[in-house]
Amino acid sequence: MNNTKLIILSNLKDRPLEKDINYLTFSKTMFCKYENNYNIKYFFDISPNINEPIELESLESNLFIESKKESNRWFVLSFKFIYKYLLTYNQFYNRLRQYLNSNENIKSLEISSKISFILNLVIDNISQAHNIKIIKNNKDFDNFSYRHSQFMGSDIPDHLNLDKYNIFLYIHALYLRFTNHNIFIFPSSFISKMPFKVNIFRISIFTIYSKIKRKFGFQKNKKYLRYIPIIDFSEKPEIRYNLDKKIWSGYRNDQLELIQNIINVFFSAYKYEYIDNLKNKVTLYLKASKTKKVILDETIDSFRRLICLICRENSISIEFTPHGIIDEDLQFPLTKNQNYSNKYIPDILTWNSESATYLSNKGLKCRPISYPLALYPYKPDDKKDILVMLSYGDRVNLNAFEEYIIDIIPLAKDKNYSIDWKIHKNIFEDSNISMKQQKENIENEYNVNINLIPHDINASSILKNYKTIIFTTWTTGIYEAAMLNIPFVIYTKENETIRALESISIPVAENIHHLYQLIKDSDVRYLNQIKESLTKNLSLSSYLSN
């Protein structure tokens, strides 16, 4: 075929019109509708050529090496933002480059001018690499089911909100000392009742004056999501921090420019002097309250990393409790560097012995704990065959929501299963709107009714209303289903390995036919095996009471 033009379709109403033009679509529904009549390809069917653990290890290692220079000492705090944007950038770039390499005759590419800043960077950079003319149209561009906005929340308080004086810190620290305080724990969904010596660590203790002003309406800022600072990473700040190309020799120039820009945006929001000041305040608070231990709920967030470093420097025990199911290699990509581990990897309270054994073999200090899962009161309803717990995607497969629905629909149409669908609670309205549009489009094209359970309903309260649960992502809901003795099947395209479940023969479907076979399988021994692995160790409450 000698087609020289490529059009990337912009939205669900944008359709191919000419048979001598190449088309790419981000919609699986659109692809299935037109694949027999037009030269069209589904973008996410192209391999992203990404090995996420290796990419994260390289990024983490390079940032740590850079941080050895005094001028770059806080670079590791920017890891979360770089990894999330870089991963999205790389999958766009790799897929589009692979397509263009297979279609070398393409001379021009048309796409909406309303695409995201990350996709726009990819288009600009790859067009230069392939000498392709870019044509921007004014069509609306549909968001993906997985959000990759230019805005991202930070767990570090805004510098404008940080209290100038330490009076509130001293008062609260003194109160904690008189109540025999020992342990701070960051808020987690599974924490209900805690021993008297354990207290929730609240970042707002450093912004009391700002909170008072906000309470009485003196301060409003649209750059906040529930009072969480929001950073715009599409900005182009003055370049104050440069990367050492010798350290980053495995990266292309376009990747380095993206990484460097994210670093400079982050440190435009959080100057070194401010981070130093915040570090001093946290240190003062922990010492004045005679805190002996801090338990984190995450390891990649900036403020959590700062806390870990502070505790290590002041001989305060620092531990981490996973949210639930984790890919151990993604959670801790850099374990070979002992200097890094000593600063930024806390001791780990794993959910079972299998996870602890794996991480211990990587040189990390671990202890298995039995966690109190947050199982909500049962809300009975008519019994149905299947509840599909839908993923809305990740930074490699941004439209997984639509893909999974299209894959699983035949179970309802051909096998006559009664099916409900549900996503995890999602606070991002742009993503929810996109999923609503995709759902309605699928219903129209496939003549089906998709009963989507409201996302803010707690899944554990309704799981008993179904004979089988299909999980399309690795989620703590798998543990909840096991604890409630409800059979499930995993059907996911996520390339993750969960060591906590590796020794248990859980049903994982390789394709839709295999999924159907596993649903009919009556062997549910895996439920008791999971339950036993989660309950046989010392309870979190008992551990905290020791």
N, C-alpha and C positions, 0 to 999 in steps of 0.2 A: 504494500500500500504506500502511496507517495504523498499522503496528506502532510501538509506543512504547517497546519495550524492546530493548536490545542486550546480548547475552551474548558475551563473548570467551572462547572455549573454552580450557581450561587445559592439557590434556595429550592424549596420543594415545588415551586411553580415554574422554575426555569427548566426547560426541557431541550433535548437535542433537536435540531431542525434540519441539518444537512448531513448526508451520508458520506461526504468526502472530507469531513472534519473529525478530528480526534476529540473525544470528550472524557473528562474525569469527573466523577461525582463523589461527594462525601456521604451520600444517602444510599443505603443498601436497597431501600424500596425503589428508588429511581433506577438503580442499576438493574434490578430484576425486571422492571417494567419495560426497559428499552434495550436490553442486551442483545436481543435477537434481531433487531432492526437497525441498530446504529453501532458505530465503532466507539463503544463506551466501556470504561473500566471503573470498578469500585476502588476508590483510593486506598481504603484500609485492607484490601486484599493483597496489596503490595507489601512485601516483607519490609519491616522497619530496620532490619539489620542492627538490632540493639541488644547488647548483653548488659542488662541493667546493673547487676552486681559489680562487674568489672568497671563500667563507666563511673559508678558511684565511688568505688575504691580509688580510682585514678583522681577524681575530683577532690575527694577528701584528703588524699595524700598530698596533692599539689598545694592545696590551700594551707595545709599544716606546714609544709616546707616554706611557703611564702611567709607564714606568720612568725618564722624565726627571726625575720628582720624586724627591728623595732618599729619601723614605719608601717609595717603590715601586720602588726601583732594581733589585730582583731579580725583578720580575714576569715577565720573559721566560723565566725558568727553569721556569715552570709551564705553558708552552705545550702540551707534549705531553699532559698530563693533561686540560687544558681541551678541547683539540681532539678527543680521543678520546671523552670523555663528552658534549660538546656535540653532536657529529655524531650520536651515537646518540640523544640526546634529541630533536634536531630532526627526524630521520626518523620517530620515533614520533609526535611531536606533529603534524607536517605531514600524515602519513597519516591519523591519527585525526581531525584537524580537517576534512580533505577529505571523509572518510566522513560525518561528522556534518553538514557543510554540505549534503551531498547527501541526507541523511535528517533533515530538520529536525524531524520529528515525534517523534524519540527523546527520552524524558524520563528514562530510567534506564539505567544501565550496570552490568552484573554482571561481576566478574572475581575471580580468586583473590587472596587476601590474601598469597600467597607469591611474588608477582612481584618482580623486581629493584628496587633503589632508584630507578634511572633511570626505569623504566616507571611506578613508583608516583608519582614526581614529575609525570610527564606526565598520568596519570589525575587526580590531584588538581587540577592547574592547568587542564586543559582542561574539567573538570567545572564549575569556577567560571566559566570564560569562556562556557560554553554553558548554565549553570544546569541541570545534569543531576545527578540523584541517583545516588550510587555505592553499589553493594551488593557487599560483599566476602564471598566464600565461602571455605571451608577446603580446597578441592581442591588437590592437588599441582599445581605448575606446572612444566612441562618446560622445561629450559634450551634455549637456542638452540645451533646447531652452532658459531656464532662466540661466543666468550666475551665477556661484558660485565659482569664481576663488579664488586662494590663495591671489591674489592682490586686494587691495581696496583703492580707493582714499580718501584723507583727505582734509578737507577745512582749516586746520591749515597750514600756510607756513612752509616750511622746515627750520630747525634752521640755516642751512648754508646760506640761502638766506635773513634772516632777517637783515635789516640795523643796523649797529653797533651804529650809531649816529642818533639823532632825528631831524636833520636839515630840512629834507624834510617834516616831520610831522608838524614842526612849520611853515614852509613857507605856506603849503597848508591850515593849520588851520587858519592862519592870513588872507589868501585870502578869505576863507569861511566867516569869521567874517565881512569882508568889503562888502560881497555880501548879507548880512542879512540872512545867513543860519540859519535854525532852525531844520530841520529834515533830517536824513539819512534813506534811504530805500535800502534794499538789492535787487539786480537785479531780476526782475520777468518778465515773458513772457507777462503779461497783461499791463505792464507799457509802455506807449508811450510818452505822453507829461506831464510834471510835473510842478507844480507851481514853481516860481523862488526860493522860500526859501527851496525847497526840492532838495536833491542831492543823487545820487547813492553812496552807500558805496562800495568802491573798496579795497579789501584786498591787492592789489598790492601796495598800498600806503606805506606799511611796508617793501617792497622789491624793492624799486626804483633802488638802486645801482645794485642789481642782474639783474633787468630788462634791465638796460643799457648794462651790460656785455653780456646778452643774445642777445640783439638787434644787437650787433656788432660781434657776433659769438665767444665770449670768453668763453662761458659757455654752455655746452650741457650735459644733463643728461637723460639717458634712463628710469630712475625711475619716469618719469613724464608723465602724460596724459594731454596734452594741458596745461602744466605748473602746473598741480595739483599734489602734492606729492602722491606717491603710496607706500603703506606699504605691505610687504610680511608677511602675518599672518601664514605661514607655518613654519616660523623660530622658533628655540628653544633657546631663549635668557637665560641669567643668571636670575634666579628667585630672584628678589629683593622685590617683593610685594606678600605677601601671604594673602589668604582669611581666614576670621574667620569662622570656620566650624559651630560655634553656630549660626551665622547669616544665614548661607546657609544650615541649617539642612534639608531643603526639597529637596536637590539636591544630586545626586549620586556622587561618587568620580570621575568617568570619566567626568561628566559634570563640576565639579569643576576644574579639570585639564585643560579642554578646556578654561573655563572662565579665569582662572589664567594665562594661557599662552597668551591669547589675551591681557590681561591687561599689562603683562610684555613686549610683543612686542610693544604695543602702547607707553608705557613709555620708551622704548629703543629709539624709534624714537623722542619722545618729553619728554625730561627730565623736572623734576619739575622746575629747575632753569630757563629753557627756557620759560615754560608756565608763570612763575611769571614775567619774563622780558617782554613777549608779553602782558600780562595783564597790566603792567605798561605803556607800549607804547600806547595801546588802550585807557586807561584811560586818559593819557596826551592828546591824539588827540581829544577825545570827549570834554574834558574840555576846551582845548585851542581854539577849534572851536565854543565854546558855544552851543553845540548841546543840544537841548531840548528833542528830541525824536529819537528813532531808531525803524525802522519797519523791522522785520526779515521775511525771506521767508521760514524758516524751523525751527524746534525746537529740532531735535535730533542730528544734526551735531555738532561736537565738538566746532568749533570756534563760532558758533551761541550760543551755551550754555554759552561759556565764555563771549560773549557780553551781554547776558541776565543778568548774574551775576554782571558784571561790572556796568550795568545801574541800577540794583536794589541797589547796594552799594553806588551809587553816585546820587541817586534821579533823574535819567534821565528816562523819560517815555520809556517803551519798549513794543512793540506790534508785533503781528504776523499776516501775511496774508497767508492763505492756498493757495496752488497751484490751488485749485478748489475743486473737490469732495474729501472729506476725510471721513474715519470712525472715528468719534469723539473719540471713546473709544481707538482706536489704536494710534491715534495722541497724546492723553493725557491719558496714562494708569494709572498714579498715581496722583489722585486728592484729596485723603483723607488725605494726609500729608500736613498740612498748611505750615510748615517750608520749605518743598521742593517746594511747589507752590510759596512761596514768593521769592525764589531764582531763580527757573528755568522755571517757566511757565509765559510767557508774557501775557499781555492783548490781546484779540483775536478779530480781525476784520473778522467776518464770512461772508459767501456769501449770507446768507438769515436769516430771523428771526427765522425759525424753528431750525436751527443749533445753533443760539445764545441762544435760550430758553433752549435747552437741556444742553449746556455747562454751562449756568448760574445756572441751577438747580444742577450742580455738584460743585458749589462754585467758578467758574471761572468768571473773569470779561470779558464781551463780548459786542460787538456792531455790528449789521448787517450793511453791506455796499454793495452798488451796484458796481460791478467791471466791468471795460471795457474789455470784452472778446476779445481776439486777433482773430478776424474773417478775414481771408485772402481773397483777391479778387477771385471771382468765376472763375473757369476754366471750361467752358462748354465742354461736351462730349456727346456721344450717351447715351440716358437714359437707365438704367438697373434696374432690380428689386431690387437687394440687394447688399449692401456693408457690409461685415463682418469685424468689427474692432477686430482683433485677439489679445488676450493676449499671450505673450510669456512665461507666467507662473509667479510664485512667489517662495518664499523659502520653501513652503510646497509642491506645485505641480510644479515640475521643467520642465515638458514636456507638459504643458497645450496647447501650440501651436498646436502640433500634435493631441491631444485629441479633441480640438474644431473643427478642420478641418474634422476629421473622423465623428464626431457627425453630422455636418451640411451638409456634402456632399449629403445626400439623398434629400435635398431640391433642389439641381441641377439635380440629376439623376432621381429621382422619381416624383418630382413636376414640373420639367421643368423651374425652376427659373433661370434667368441669374444672376450670382453672381461674384463679385470681392471681393478680400481679401486684408487687409492692417494691418500692425502692427504699433505701435507707433515708432517714430524715435529712433533708437538704435545705439549708437556709438561703441558697443562692437563687434568687428569683429568675434571673436570665436563663439559668440551666433548667429550672422547672418549666418555664415557658417553652423552651426548645423541646423538652421531652413531651409536653402536651401536644405540640404541633406534630411531632413524629408519631405519637400514638394515634392521633386523629387521621393522619395520612395513611397509616397502616390499616386502620379500620375501613377507610374508604376503598383502598386498593385491594384488600383481601376479603372484604365483605364479612368482617368479624366484629364482635364486641369484646373489647379489652377492659375488663373490670379492674381498674387500678385502685387499690386500697390507698386512702390518704396517707401520705408519707410520715405525718406526725403521730400516727398511731404506733404504739410500741409493739414490735413484732411478737415479742414473747407472750403478749396477752391474747394473741389470736392463733398461734401455731397449732393449738389443739383442735382447731376447726378443720384441719386438713389431714388426709391420709398420708400424704407425702409432701416434703418440701424440696424444691429444686433451688440450689444456691448457684448463682452465676458469678460469684466472687467469693474470695476467702474472707469470711466475716465471723465475728464472735457469735452470730446467730447459729452457727454450726454447733457450738458448745451448748447454746440454749436449747436447741432441738434435742440434743443428746440427753441433757438433764431432764427434759420433759418426755423422753422416750418416744420421740416422733421420728419415723424413718425419713431419710433425706438422700438426695443424690447431688453430687457436685458436677456441674456442667459449666466449665469456664475456659476462656481463651487466655487468661492471665498466666504468664510464665513465672509462677512462683512455686517455691518448695517450702512446705510447712513441716519443719522437723518435729514439732510437737505431735504431729499425727502420722509421721512416717512409718511407725511400727504397727499401725492399726490399719486393717484392710477396709478402709472406707470406700464407698461406691463412687468412683470418678468416671464419668462418661467421656469416651473419646469422640463420639459423634452422636447424631440424633437417634440413629438406630440403636446404638449402645445405651443411650439414655432410656429409651423405651424398655429395653430388656432389664435394666437395673431397677426401674420403677416396679416391675412385676416381681422382682426377686424378694423372697420372703426371709432371707438371711439378714437378721438385724443385730447380730452379735456385736457389731462395732459400736452400737449405742452404749452398751454396758461397759465396753472397753474404754471409751472416751470418758464416760462418767467416773469410772474408777480412777483413771489417770488424773482427773481434775479434783478428786476428793480425798485421795489417800495421804496427802501430805499435811503438814501443820497448817491450820487455818491462818488467814491473814490477821484476824482479830487476835488470835493467841500469839502470833509472832510479834505483833505490835505491843502486846501486854508484857512481853518478857523484859 
